[in-house]
Amino acid sequence: MTDLSMPQSQTEPRSQSAAGKIALRWLLYVLLGLFALYYLMPLFVMLTTSLKSLEEIRTGSLISLPREVSFDAWKTAWSGACTGIQCEGLRPYFWNSVLIAVPAVAISTLLGALNGYVVAQWRFKGANIIFSLMLFGCFIPFQVVLLPMARLLGMMGIAGTIPGLIFVHVIYGLGFTTLFFRNYYVTIPSELTKAARVDGAGFLRIFWSIFLPLSLPIIVVTVIWQFTQIWNDFLFGVSFSQAGTQPVTVALNNIVNSTTGVKEYNVDMAAAIIAGLPTLLVYVVAGKYFIRGLTAGSVKG
């Protein structure tokens, strides 16, 4: 009977190659794990510090686990307490940020979808110029628009109010949302719009019945982008708000930068986590859809 097995000289290189690939893969996993630990270490320190008492923070190690878990700092950061430097917590300002972010995200996303739909599918004279100007608006620094925006809000009578902050974020985010939707809508064949117009569908009917149902990936991208930008904004919040309408980032800055009395590091860490928790949850829940949506409109246009 003929032996059909491969010679040992041929099997050895293959086994060595497979072993090398496995070793490289494990080396890659180890490196990624080290990078993950490096980037997660600040979050670990913040979380453990927020669960410690002030006495333990002064006497213990920075990266050690709390000897006794305490949520007093979280209660103080959220509701406030007049036992130290804290007399007002983040709670009212947190809900101010919710009242600002939710309508601003919804309005800027809808207007960006309409703008992107018009620029990508309804060609008209000067469309490219208008889109270029809106794209240019994405790169204007925040500081440049502070003075004209403040004067405009004063003329409209909404300076220092939550509707004023909503208006600011909608206007500043419109360039980004238009860019996202335009780049996505150019990938949809224009013949679809032409066929719908032949069937008698109008501008809004085509948008609501055809384009919006196809827009879920880019809507997710836009919502995540806008929500993150608006929630984390500090400059507009501190410039265009007043007592009672300030967002959570301004309140967090006031808590952390307080210099009177004993510095309550556990309260500072708890307040920082509370302020950053919504954006963290958004990325954890919808992060993979964010990457898919970003690449959805990258083939054409």
N, C-alpha and C positions, 0 to 999 in steps of 0.2 A: 504494500500500500504506500502511495506517495505521501510524504509529509508536506502539507501545504502551509504549515506555520511559517511566519516570517523569521528570517535570520536574526540572531541576537544583536548583531551589529546595527540593524535597522530599528529595532525596538528600543534600544538604549537611548538614542538621541531624542526619540519622541517622548519617552518618559521623563528625560531631563528637561525637555522643553515644557511639558505640562507642569512639572514641579516648579520651574522658574516662573511660569505664569501665576501659579498659586501663591508663590512667595511675594511676587510683585503686587498681587491683589491684596494680600494681608498687610503689606507695607503701606499701600494706599489707604486701607481702612484705618490703620494706626495713625497715619498722618491726619486724616480727616477727623478722627476722634480727638486728637490733640488740638486741632484748630477749633473744634466745637467746644472743648473744655475751656480754651482760652477766651472765646467770645462769650461763653455763658458764665464765666467766673464773676463778672460784675453783677449780673442778675442774681447769682447765688449769694454774693455778699450783701446785696440790697435786701434780699428776702430774709436771710438769717439775722441781719442787723435789726430789721423791723420787728422781729419776734423776740428780741432781747430787751432786758431792762437797761436803764442807763448805767447802773452799777456794773452790770456784766459787760457792757460795752467798754467801760473804762478799764476794767481789770482783765478782760479776756482777750483772746486772739481774734483778729479780724475775720479769719476764715473758719473759725470753729463753729460748731453747731450750738444752738442755745441750750444751756443747761436746764432751763425751765421756759417752756413756750408761753409767751404772753401776747395777747392781742390788744392790749391797752393802747399801744402806739397807733394801731389801725383805727381804733375807735376815736382817738384824739384827732388823727388826721382827717377822718371823715366828718365827724360831728363837731369837733372843737371842744376845748376845755380851758378854763381860766386858771388852771393850776400852775402853768408855766408861762411860756411865751405865746401859747396858743389860746386864743379866745374865739376863733371862728375857723371851722373846718372847711373842707373842700366841697361839701355836699351842695350848697346853692350854686357854686361856680361850675361844678360838674354838670348840673342840669342846664345851666346857661350854655355850656358847650354843646350839649345835646340839642337844645333849641336852636342853636346856630348851625350846627353841622348837618342835621337831617334835612331841613328845607333847602339849605345852600347846595347840598349834594344833589338833591332831587331836581332843583331848578336848573343848575348848571349842566347836569347830565341830559335833561330833556332839550335844552337850548343847543347844547353841543351836538346832539343827535340830529336836530333839525338843520343846523348849519352844515354839518358834515354831509348830510343827505343832499342838500341843495348844491354844495360845491362839487360833490362827486358825481351826481346823477343829472342835475338840471343845469346844463351848460348855458351860461349867459355872458355877455360882454363884460369883461373886468373881473370875472370870477377868480382867476388866478392871482390878480393883484390884491383882491380882498382877502383871499386866503393867505397870501404872503404877509400882509399887514397883521393879520391875526396871529400868524406864526411868529412874527417879530415881537408881538406883545408877550409871548411866552418867556422871552429872554430879558425883559425889562426888570431891573432889580426892584425889590419891594420899596426901598428907600426913595426911589424916584417918584413914586406915585403918592407918597404920604401927604404932601402939601396940597396938590390939586384935588385929591380924594377928600381931604378934610374940608376944603372949601365947598366941594360939591355936596357932601353930606349936610353941611350947614345950610346951604341953599335949599335943600330938599326937606329940611327940618327933622332929620333922623340921626343927627350926630349924637354919639354916646348911647345909642339904643341897640337892642338886639336886631331889629330889622335893618339898621344901618350896617352892622357887621355882616349880616346875611348878604346884603347888596354888594359889599366890598368883595366878599369871597366869590360870589357869582361872577362878577365882572372880571376879577383877576383869573379865575379858573376857566373862563370861557375859551381862551386860546388853546389850552391843553385839551379840553373836551372836544372842541372842534377838530383838532389835529387827530385825536384818537379815532373818532367816528369817520372822518374823511378817509383816512388810510384804510379803514375797514370796509367802507362802502365802495371804494374803487375796485375791490376784488369781486363785487357782485356784478354780473353781466348787465350792461346797459340795455340789452335786448329785453330783459325782464320788465324794465320800466316802460319801454316802447310798446310791448305787448299789452301791458295793463292800460296804457293810455288809449290804445286802439279799442280795448273793451269798454272804454268809457270811464275808467277810474281817474279821479282827479289827484291833485297834489297831496292832500292830506290822506285820502283813502289809500294811495299807494304806500305812503309812509307808515300808517297805522297797521295796515293789513299784510304788507309784504316785508318791509324793511325792519320794523321793530321786532317781529317774531324771529328774525334771523340775527338779531343783534345781541343776544344774551352774552356771548363771550366778551365783547367789547364793553358792554354795560357793566359787567363785573369789574373789568380793568378800570373803567372810569370811576366807578363808585369807590373802589379801594383807593385809587390815587387821590381823588378829591377828599374823601373822608380823612385820610392820613394827613394831607396838607392842611386842611381846615382845623382838625383836632389839635395838631401839633403847633399851629401858628401861635407865635408870641408877639411879633411886631405889630400886626394889625390889631390884635386884641388889646395890647397896652396903649396903642395910639388912638383908637377910635371907640374906646369904652369908658365908662365911668363907674363909680361905686354902685354895685347892684347889677351891673350888666357885664362884668368882667368874665372871661372864659377861665377854664381850669388851669391853663398854663400860667396865666398872670397870678392866680391865687397860689399856685405852687411856687412861683418865684418869690412871692411875698413871705411864704412860710420858710423856705430854705434860707433866704437872705436876711432873716430876722437876726439882729445882733444883740438884743437886750435879754438879760436873764441867762439861764443855763441852755446851752445848745443841745437840743433834743434830736440826736442823730437817728434814733429809731423812728421818730415821727416823720422826719424828713424822708427817710427811705420808704416808709409806708405811703406817704403822700405821693412820692414819685412813682411808685408802682401803681397806685390807684389812678393817677393821671395817664399813665401809659397803657393801662390794661385794655381799654377798648380797641386801640389800634393793634395791639398784640393779638387779641382774640380774632380780629378781622383777618389778619394774615394767617393765623393758624387754621381758621375755618376755610378761607377762600384763597389761600396762597397758590395752590396748584392751578386754580382757574385763572389767577392773575397772569401766570406765565403762559398758559395756553392762549389767553386773549391777546397778550402782547405779540405773539408770533402769528396770530390769525391773519393779520393784515400786512404781513411782511413780504408777501410774494409778488404783489403788483402795486404800482403807484409809488 
